[in-house]
């Protein structure tokens, strides 16, 4: 199984600029009251395949390409301004080599990382969808103009860190006591915000 949280954490690291008008939702079709670790093999496969689809939608390849180009464009922008940054970003993205991806299949349903987790499928899906809303609203818009606007703030990360804490206390709270593995994605997002 493509591990959902690890993939999300990696996706957060490459977050760039995307169309923030659409917020992906996580919906496996498995009964929401079903325990995560109590799924049948067919339900595990459905959950895994939805995790793969959701992750690909929230963190598409275009974001990784943007992340490769942002540092150089940002440095140029520090010297020549935001328009030069945006122009360099467009030039760099247009010259990125094509990357061929291989689809990973959910032939093996490895739920061992979630040992002891008492969350239901519905609780996991609710946390994932709420996290996508935060990422889409506050992390995706990292274009040149947004980066320069952020660094002009006294506390540029405060809004995002507050939103992350809202996830911990709200939609993701049911996962905290017995499913610390799912906290990895939120930890990685918080670290990304603090260290960018």
CORGILIN-V563926 format. One record per residue. N is the residue number from 0. D_LAST is the distance of its C-alpha to the last C-alpha in Angstrom with 2 decimals. Layout:
((N | D_LAST) (N | D_LAST))
//
This chain:
((0 | 30.25) (1 | 26.78) (2 | 24.84) (3 | 23.29) (4 | 20.64) (5 | 19.45) (6 | 19.25) (7 | 17.32) (8 | 14.74) (9 | 14.49) (10 | 14.49) (11 | 11.49) (12 | 9.52) (13 | 11.05) (14 | 10.87) (15 | 11.79) (16 | 14.64) (17 | 17.86) (18 | 20.91) (19 | 19.90) (20 | 23.61) (21 | 24.30) (22 | 23.12) (23 | 24.16) (24 | 26.30) (25 | 27.26) (26 | 31.06) (27 | 32.85) (28 | 36.31) (29 | 37.01) (30 | 38.68) (31 | 36.03) (32 | 38.17) (33 | 38.29) (34 | 36.61) (35 | 33.71) (36 | 35.68) (37 | 38.98) (38 | 38.60) (39 | 41.21) (40 | 40.34) (41 | 40.40) (42 | 38.10) (43 | 35.65) (44 | 35.66) (45 | 35.16) (46 | 32.21) (47 | 30.64) (48 | 31.26) (49 | 29.78) (50 | 26.60) (51 | 26.42) (52 | 27.17) (53 | 24.72) (54 | 21.81) (55 | 22.83) (56 | 23.05) (57 | 19.73) (58 | 17.80) (59 | 20.08) (60 | 20.08) (61 | 19.20) (62 | 15.61) (63 | 15.38) (64 | 17.08) (65 | 14.77) (66 | 11.69) (67 | 13.91) (68 | 14.63) (69 | 11.56) (70 | 10.51) (71 | 14.17) (72 | 14.79) (73 | 12.09) (74 | 13.69) (75 | 17.02) (76 | 16.18) (77 | 15.52) (78 | 19.08) (79 | 20.90) (80 | 19.27) (81 | 17.90) (82 | 21.04) (83 | 20.60) (84 | 17.03) (85 | 18.48) (86 | 21.48) (87 | 19.68) (88 | 17.62) (89 | 21.01) (90 | 22.70) (91 | 20.30) (92 | 20.38) (93 | 24.16) (94 | 24.54) (95 | 22.52) (96 | 25.10) (97 | 26.35) (98 | 25.22) (99 | 27.88) (100 | 26.97) (101 | 29.41) (102 | 29.99) (103 | 29.98) (104 | 32.96) (105 | 33.41) (106 | 36.53) (107 | 35.60) (108 | 34.59) (109 | 32.77) (110 | 32.09) (111 | 32.34) (112 | 28.67) (113 | 29.64) (114 | 32.71) (115 | 33.77) (116 | 31.73) (117 | 34.03) (118 | 32.03) (119 | 33.73) (120 | 32.66) (121 | 32.43) (122 | 30.06) (123 | 27.69) (124 | 27.93) (125 | 27.38) (126 | 24.15) (127 | 22.89) (128 | 23.93) (129 | 22.45) (130 | 19.05) (131 | 19.40) (132 | 20.14) (133 | 16.95) (134 | 14.84) (135 | 17.11) (136 | 17.13) (137 | 13.61) (138 | 11.23) (139 | 13.49) (140 | 13.87) (141 | 10.77) (142 | 13.34) (143 | 13.44) (144 | 15.17) (145 | 12.88) (146 | 9.77) (147 | 12.26) (148 | 13.66) (149 | 10.57) (150 | 10.17) (151 | 13.90) (152 | 13.89) (153 | 14.80) (154 | 12.79) (155 | 10.27) (156 | 9.38) (157 | 13.09) (158 | 14.48) (159 | 12.38) (160 | 12.86) (161 | 16.46) (162 | 16.87) (163 | 15.80) (164 | 18.34) (165 | 20.76) (166 | 20.59) (167 | 21.32) (168 | 24.24) (169 | 25.45) (170 | 25.64) (171 | 24.12) (172 | 26.17) (173 | 29.13) (174 | 27.15) (175 | 25.95) (176 | 29.24) (177 | 30.33) (178 | 27.49) (179 | 24.54) (180 | 23.57) (181 | 22.33) (182 | 19.92) (183 | 17.80) (184 | 16.20) (185 | 15.37) (186 | 14.11) (187 | 11.75) (188 | 10.57) (189 | 10.21) (190 | 8.32) (191 | 5.80) (192 | 5.76) (193 | 6.03) (194 | 3.79) (195 | 0.00))
//
